[in-house]
């Protein structure tokens, strides 16, 4: 039953994020917010809300005396591998994914910097609150740069038919359900870790990390169907950057985290290799071929194998 409730919590995260995003979009459009701001906040960050709520909830539990560092870091790295490895790879098998040199240089660099910075900050065995604040500042600087470069001056026309009360209730209701679902997910993930006798990072990486990153996959598939391959690449890389830098930074800022040697030298190092691989396969032709997509999927399989290996050692 623990596994059932864990999956139920993850499903609740999906549903709640959809409800909250819908309400936020309606409110933003009702008040004539620019398309650029909507795209870079509600849409880009919205699909990462499940991961953010899970790690912040786990961090709050750590303040209450329940050690959750492994779950938080494992979930974040697992989600990053799921997005930049498995999901980018699968998407690339079905469509040619392209990206401009400028965006790859900007976002690819931040992807690698985020992973390397995580290793450097965690080298002393901990991600302190100061480390967390530093990660948040790094992301905010990146976000400001992103917004300035992608800014669109066009304003969305006021939509008189938008029901502001309904949109507000949708946003508040979605956020409330997110909080409840995140608490359920964390509680049963910790229980499952104890029942199975495996490290928290294994449950976080292979179950929660993959499960909470499925909305990004759905968004990218939808983009590919519309012939927007570049949008699909940007969504998955952008979400991975958000997870590594902002999500983990938020959790560390709340409670501080313990970085075990196994997480640092296996998970984080593998994450650095993955980020370098993603940039490398895209850099030469600004195109993700099927063969290169297969390499990313293989990288994810190797990561899963390494995590499963922890359960038998």
VMD Tcl script that draws the C-alpha trace (Angstrom):
set ca {
  {0.00 0.00 0.00}
  {2.93 2.33 0.61}
  {3.92 2.17 -3.07}
  {0.30 2.81 -4.07}
  {0.07 5.93 -1.90}
  {3.43 7.11 -3.25}
  {2.16 6.88 -6.82}
  {-1.12 8.49 -5.72}
  {0.87 11.40 -4.30}
  {2.80 11.79 -7.57}
  {-0.45 11.68 -9.56}
  {-1.83 14.37 -7.25}
  {1.22 16.50 -8.01}
  {0.54 16.24 -11.76}
  {-3.14 17.14 -11.38}
  {-2.50 19.96 -8.93}
  {0.19 21.54 -11.11}
  {-2.17 21.52 -14.12}
  {-4.90 23.21 -12.06}
  {-2.51 25.80 -10.62}
  {-0.91 26.58 -14.01}
  {-4.33 27.00 -15.62}
  {-5.38 29.48 -12.95}
  {-2.09 31.36 -13.13}
  {-2.34 31.66 -16.93}
  {-5.86 33.05 -16.74}
  {-4.87 35.59 -14.09}
  {-1.77 36.65 -16.04}
  {-3.72 37.11 -19.25}
  {-6.54 38.92 -17.45}
  {-4.06 41.53 -16.25}
  {-2.40 41.85 -19.67}
  {0.96 40.42 -18.66}
  {3.43 40.16 -21.56}
  {3.83 36.88 -23.42}
  {7.52 36.84 -22.52}
  {6.81 36.96 -18.80}
  {4.14 34.25 -19.05}
  {6.41 32.02 -21.10}
  {9.39 32.39 -18.79}
  {7.49 32.04 -15.52}
  {4.11 30.31 -15.62}
  {4.90 27.93 -18.49}
  {8.63 27.35 -18.10}
  {8.64 27.03 -14.31}
  {5.12 25.68 -13.97}
  {6.02 22.15 -15.08}
  {8.72 22.07 -12.38}
  {6.33 22.91 -9.56}
  {5.90 19.24 -8.49}
  {9.66 18.81 -7.96}
  {9.88 22.12 -6.11}
  {7.03 21.30 -3.73}
  {8.44 17.83 -3.01}
  {11.94 19.02 -2.10}
  {10.75 22.00 -0.05}
  {8.32 19.75 1.85}
  {11.15 17.29 2.47}
  {13.38 20.16 3.64}
  {10.71 21.27 6.12}
  {10.57 17.68 7.41}
  {14.32 17.87 7.93}
  {13.81 20.92 10.13}
  {11.49 18.72 12.20}
  {14.26 16.18 12.77}
  {13.61 13.74 9.92}
  {16.72 13.29 7.76}
  {15.68 13.75 4.13}
  {18.86 14.94 2.40}
  {19.25 11.76 0.36}
  {15.66 11.94 -0.82}
  {15.99 15.60 -1.85}
  {19.29 15.31 -3.71}
  {18.38 11.93 -5.21}
  {15.04 13.24 -6.47}
  {16.66 16.30 -8.03}
  {19.40 14.36 -9.80}
  {16.96 11.63 -10.85}
  {14.62 14.21 -12.33}
  {17.53 15.86 -14.15}
  {18.64 12.54 -15.62}
  {15.06 11.75 -16.58}
  {14.67 15.03 -18.44}
  {18.09 15.57 -20.05}
  {18.74 11.88 -20.61}
  {15.70 9.65 -21.02}
  {13.06 12.15 -22.13}
  {15.27 14.24 -24.40}
  {16.51 10.99 -25.90}
  {13.05 9.51 -26.46}
  {11.79 12.77 -27.96}
  {14.81 12.83 -30.27}
  {14.01 9.35 -31.58}
  {10.75 10.55 -33.08}
  {11.67 13.99 -34.40}
  {14.67 16.07 -35.39}
  {15.37 18.38 -32.47}
  {17.21 21.59 -33.25}
  {18.54 24.52 -31.26}
  {20.27 27.77 -32.17}
  {23.95 28.29 -31.41}
  {23.16 31.28 -29.18}
  {20.67 29.41 -27.04}
  {22.89 26.34 -26.77}
  {25.84 28.49 -25.69}
  {23.69 30.25 -23.09}
  {21.60 27.38 -21.75}
  {24.18 24.64 -22.32}
  {26.77 26.61 -20.39}
  {24.36 27.15 -17.50}
  {23.48 23.44 -17.52}
  {27.13 22.43 -17.10}
  {27.86 25.26 -14.66}
  {24.94 24.17 -12.47}
  {26.19 20.58 -12.24}
  {29.81 21.62 -11.61}
  {28.72 24.20 -9.02}
  {26.73 21.50 -7.23}
  {29.88 19.36 -7.00}
  {32.00 22.26 -5.73}
  {29.49 23.34 -3.08}
  {28.89 19.77 -1.92}
  {32.58 18.83 -1.81}
  {32.77 19.55 1.93}
  {29.95 17.09 2.60}
  {27.13 19.59 2.92}
  {24.99 22.09 1.08}
  {24.58 24.83 3.66}
  {21.91 27.51 3.73}
  {24.50 29.92 2.33}
  {25.16 27.48 -0.51}
  {21.43 27.32 -1.15}
  {21.13 31.10 -1.29}
  {24.08 31.22 -3.69}
  {22.37 28.73 -6.01}
  {19.17 30.79 -5.90}
  {21.08 33.97 -6.77}
  {22.82 32.22 -9.68}
  {19.47 31.12 -11.05}
  {17.90 34.55 -10.64}
  {20.80 36.14 -12.55}
  {20.36 33.55 -15.31}
  {16.61 34.16 -15.31}
  {17.08 37.92 -15.61}
  {19.43 37.39 -18.55}
  {16.96 35.01 -20.15}
  {14.09 37.43 -19.73}
  {16.05 40.33 -21.16}
  {17.08 38.34 -24.23}
  {13.67 36.81 -24.91}
  {11.58 39.86 -24.03}
  {8.61 40.50 -26.28}
  {7.00 43.93 -26.09}
  {3.63 42.79 -27.35}
  {0.91 42.81 -24.73}
  {-1.85 40.30 -24.55}
  {-5.28 41.80 -25.09}
  {-7.54 41.96 -22.10}
  {-9.92 39.03 -22.09}
  {-13.21 40.28 -20.60}
  {-14.60 36.76 -20.42}
  {-11.88 35.60 -18.04}
  {-13.50 34.75 -14.71}
  {-11.02 36.20 -12.22}
  {-12.66 34.56 -9.19}
  {-12.64 31.15 -10.85}
  {-9.02 31.59 -11.93}
  {-8.00 32.62 -8.41}
  {-9.79 29.64 -6.87}
  {-8.09 27.40 -9.42}
  {-4.67 28.76 -8.49}
  {-5.26 28.56 -4.73}
  {-6.88 25.13 -4.98}
  {-4.05 23.82 -7.15}
  {-1.38 25.10 -4.76}
  {-3.24 23.59 -1.79}
  {-3.47 20.22 -3.52}
  {0.21 20.49 -4.41}
  {1.11 20.92 -0.76}
  {-1.02 17.95 0.29}
  {0.29 15.74 -2.52}
  {3.91 16.70 -1.84}
  {3.51 15.78 1.83}
  {1.97 12.43 0.88}
  {4.78 11.77 -1.60}
  {7.56 12.55 0.87}
  {5.97 10.62 3.75}
  {5.48 7.43 1.76}
  {8.83 7.74 -0.01}
  {10.57 7.74 3.37}
  {8.45 4.78 4.51}
  {9.20 2.87 1.31}
  {12.92 3.50 1.72}
  {12.77 1.96 5.20}
  {10.59 -0.98 4.13}
  {12.80 -1.87 1.18}
  {16.01 -1.21 3.07}
  {17.41 1.05 0.35}
  {18.91 4.52 0.41}
  {16.53 7.46 0.19}
  {18.36 8.63 -2.91}
  {17.37 5.44 -4.75}
  {13.66 6.01 -4.16}
  {14.07 9.71 -4.86}
  {15.95 9.21 -8.12}
  {14.17 6.25 -9.66}
  {10.56 6.77 -8.57}
  {9.91 10.36 -7.52}
  {12.48 11.94 -9.83}
  {11.16 10.18 -12.91}
  {7.52 10.54 -11.91}
  {7.58 14.27 -11.23}
  {9.41 15.00 -14.49}
  {6.71 13.48 -16.71}
  {4.89 16.84 -17.17}
  {8.00 18.20 -18.91}
  {7.97 15.16 -21.19}
  {4.31 15.73 -22.05}
  {5.04 19.39 -22.82}
  {7.95 18.47 -25.08}
  {5.95 15.81 -26.93}
  {3.20 18.38 -27.52}
  {5.81 20.81 -28.88}
  {7.19 18.18 -31.26}
  {3.71 17.41 -32.57}
  {3.34 21.09 -33.41}
  {6.65 21.04 -35.26}
  {8.41 23.00 -32.51}
  {11.48 20.82 -31.95}
  {13.54 23.72 -30.64}
  {10.88 24.42 -28.03}
  {11.03 20.78 -26.90}
  {14.81 20.95 -26.43}
  {14.56 24.29 -24.64}
  {11.86 23.02 -22.30}
  {13.81 19.95 -21.19}
  {17.15 21.74 -20.83}
  {15.50 24.69 -19.07}
  {13.68 22.41 -16.64}
  {16.90 20.55 -15.87}
  {18.66 23.84 -15.11}
  {15.78 24.84 -12.82}
  {15.95 21.53 -10.95}
  {19.71 21.54 -10.43}
  {20.09 25.18 -9.43}
  {16.79 26.60 -8.16}
  {14.99 23.56 -6.75}
  {18.02 22.21 -4.91}
  {18.99 25.74 -3.88}
  {15.55 26.30 -2.36}
  {15.76 23.07 -0.35}
  {19.26 23.86 0.90}
  {18.21 27.40 1.83}
  {15.37 26.01 3.97}
  {17.25 23.41 6.01}
  {20.74 22.79 4.68}
  {21.52 19.34 3.26}
  {24.02 16.56 3.86}
  {25.93 15.53 0.73}
  {27.11 11.95 1.17}
  {30.26 10.73 -0.57}
  {28.27 8.30 -2.72}
  {25.94 11.05 -3.91}
  {28.82 13.42 -4.63}
  {31.22 11.05 -6.37}
  {28.67 8.94 -8.21}
  {25.41 10.82 -8.75}
  {26.77 14.35 -9.12}
  {29.77 13.24 -11.20}
  {27.46 11.28 -13.50}
  {25.25 14.36 -13.76}
  {28.24 16.46 -14.84}
  {29.09 13.87 -17.50}
  {25.48 13.89 -18.72}
  {25.38 17.68 -19.03}
  {28.63 17.63 -21.01}
  {27.22 14.88 -23.23}
  {24.04 16.85 -23.94}
  {26.02 19.93 -24.96}
  {28.51 17.88 -27.00}
  {25.91 16.00 -29.08}
  {24.05 19.22 -29.88}
  {27.05 21.47 -30.51}
  {28.43 20.09 -33.79}
  {25.30 20.31 -35.95}
  {22.83 22.02 -33.59}
  {20.72 18.92 -34.14}
  {19.94 15.84 -32.07}
  {20.06 12.80 -34.37}
  {18.50 9.44 -33.56}
  {21.92 7.96 -32.83}
  {22.76 10.78 -30.45}
  {19.32 10.48 -28.86}
  {20.08 6.81 -28.25}
  {23.31 7.80 -26.46}
  {21.28 9.93 -24.04}
  {18.89 7.05 -23.35}
  {21.85 4.73 -22.74}
  {23.29 7.30 -20.32}
  {20.03 7.19 -18.36}
  {20.04 3.38 -18.34}
  {23.61 3.42 -16.96}
  {22.49 5.82 -14.23}
  {19.57 3.55 -13.32}
  {21.91 0.56 -13.23}
  {24.27 2.41 -10.91}
  {21.42 3.34 -8.56}
  {20.06 -0.20 -8.55}
  {23.57 -1.38 -7.78}
  {23.34 0.54 -4.50}
  {20.48 -1.71 -3.42}
  {22.63 -4.85 -3.56}
  {25.87 -3.49 -2.13}
}
mol new
graphics top color blue
foreach p $ca { graphics top sphere $p radius 0.5 }
foreach p [lrange $ca 0 end-1] q [lrange $ca 1 end] { graphics top cylinder $p $q radius 0.2 }
display resetview
